[in-house]
Amino acid sequence: MARPRVLITGASAGIGAEFARTFAANGYDLILVARREDKLAALRDELATTGAHVVVIAKDLSLKTAAKSLYQELKAINLPVDVLINNAGVAYGGAFTAMDADAVQRMVMLNATTLASLTRLFVTDMVARGSGRILNVSSLSAFQAVPSMSLYAATKAFVLSFTEGLAEELRGTGVTVTVLCPGFTDTQMVHDIAHGGASMPEIPAFMISDVRAVAKEGYDACVAGEVVRVPGLANQISALWTQTQPRWLVRTLSGMFTRQFLKP
């Protein structure tokens, strides 16, 4: 019996690398995509002991043509995808007015446009087969505006809304779509934001989730066909609270909180 195959973007480090380890340990072959070929190759060598067949593809998914190029490349070598993990993303902390135009374009392209494009390309094949799973990685910030990370939170809100709507569109097709909304997670991206300057206070340790636990929750939710998974009780309470309060209150308190960690 053929092993199922999962495509993971942003797989070279952080949650993406942990997704790779988790899926490999559960009997999946893998296609790993990220910019850093050396990191991907090291992960491929590490996973060789699991028996998984691992294909690595070095590609910058923030480029406009990257999604179509990746899809065509896999079609050309006849590698169907059973599970698509849209994990690639980028985050910048600080004032929006301080971001340069290239950073704005890169964040929107990678966090939203490429994710939607890859989903559109691969979901067509999944629906035709009558089976498939998609896991989109969003963020706890998707549930509220986040001053000092305004654009990042907006792109993650797009991912949450897009996933929920698509999940309903695909009901009964055999294809499920899940969105994972982690809070602060112990990854290099979070450390780069939180420790971006000597005057910037660190995020308290109790607020940072273990990256392996987050990846495992994403795997469990994806396999179960859940639509929304927020890892961690504290994060679940936060998400629920923001949805039951006036938007002006959530916005104001969010601004007070984020200014303690992210200097505008």
DANORSUL-V731624 format. One record per backbone hydrogen bond with DSSP energy under -0.5 kcal/mol. NH is the residue of the N-H (numbers start at 1). CO is the residue of the C=O. If there is no record, write none. Layout:
BEGIN
((NH CO) (NH CO))
END
This chain:
BEGIN
((6 29) (7 83) (8 6) (8 31) (9 85) (10 33) (11 33) (13 10) (16 13) (17 13) (18 14) (19 15) (20 16) (21 17) (22 18) (23 19) (24 20) (25 21) (26 22) (26 23) (27 24) (28 23) (29 4) (30 53) (31 6) (32 55) (33 8) (34 57) (37 35) (40 36) (41 37) (42 38) (43 39) (44 40) (45 41) (46 42) (47 43) (48 44) (48 45) (49 46) (50 47) (51 48) (52 47) (54 52) (55 30) (55 53) (57 32) (59 34) (59 57) (61 59) (63 60) (66 63) (69 65) (70 66) (71 67) (72 68) (73 69) (74 70) (75 71) (76 72) (77 73) (78 75) (79 74) (80 78) (82 5) (82 80) (83 5) (84 133) (85 7) (85 83) (86 84) (86 135) (87 85) (94 148) (98 95) (99 96) (104 100) (105 101) (106 102) (107 103) (108 104) (109 105) (110 106) (111 107) (112 108) (113 108) (114 109) (116 112) (117 113) (118 114) (119 115) (120 116) (121 117) (122 118) (123 119) (124 120) (125 121) (126 122) (127 123) (128 124) (129 125) (130 126) (131 126) (132 174) (133 82) (134 176) (135 84) (136 178) (137 86) (138 136) (138 180) (140 182) (142 139) (143 140) (144 141) (149 146) (153 149) (154 150) (155 151) (156 152) (157 153) (158 154) (159 155) (160 156) (161 157) (162 158) (163 159) (164 160) (165 161) (166 162) (167 163) (168 164) (169 165) (170 166) (171 168) (173 170) (175 170) (176 132) (178 134) (179 227) (180 136) (181 229) (186 209) (187 185) (191 187) (192 188) (193 189) (194 190) (195 191) (196 193) (200 197) (201 199) (201 260) (207 204) (208 205) (209 184) (209 207) (214 210) (215 211) (216 212) (217 213) (218 214) (219 215) (220 216) (221 217) (222 218) (223 219) (224 220) (225 221) (225 222) (226 221) (229 179) (231 229) (236 232) (237 233) (238 234) (239 235) (240 236) (241 237) (242 238) (243 239) (244 240) (244 241) (245 241) (249 246) (250 246) (251 247) (252 248) (253 249) (254 250) (255 251) (256 252) (257 253) (258 254) (259 255) (260 257) (261 258) (262 258) (263 261) (264 262))
END
